[in-house]
């Protein structure tokens, strides 16, 4: 038996769900459960993977929940590591963010958007689809401004985006840039891109609307964020141009995840 914890924001949940599905395909693992860690989902406004994509929502019994709590208690006192050490093939509880490209090769088959577009969003989609070379730029601030995130994850500086835009223009002078951000006012001031379209939705629309639109672009300039990573990966990651920050984390002790295709460009 194996249990995968579902937690974090949408981008992290997508990695975790991919690993859950991959483990479920291997009959040697027996029953595989997906446990929703409500406490850690609350940290991201309870955004749910199953509200964003047409996916069957797995169910589990109360016994599974108690088993998770019991294993976590053992982890606190460093007993029976074989139950929670996810580096081991025989572990029971997988409670990391599962950020590894080995787990996501079938992601495009899994994640079909569940979405209702407003008239304004339909206009953005039409502009992207009619553009000769639409480029998504994603700038994440929001929760990254929290002191602990600012210290460990850090923010991509305006210079990173300016350099990335120039790289795109060198090979695609016809590029049309579409800017996505949770802080559009800051973005307009600090990342001015000539003739760019700033994507702004009605408050009622979910964040995954941005993700949906980004997947229709032919190139991406992403932040150090799994959310914008997925905007590029779910497009056509085997062929298109993507630029990402080499310094994925500010904390020097944190190791960048192995999720980037070799042909993506880092700066």
Protein Blocks (a to p, Z undefined) as FASTA:
>chain_A
ZZdddedjfklmmmmmmmmmmmmmmmknmpadddddfklmmmnoopafklmpccdddddd
fklmmmmmmmmmmmmnopakllmmmkbfkbmbdcbehiafklmmmmmmmmccdddddfkl
mmmmmmmmmpmbdcdddddekjmmpmklmmmnopadfklmmmmmmmmmmmmmmbccdddd
fblklmmmmmccehiacddddfklcfklmmmmmmmpcbdcddddfklmmmmmmmmmmlmc
cdddfblbfblkbccddfbcfkbccZZ
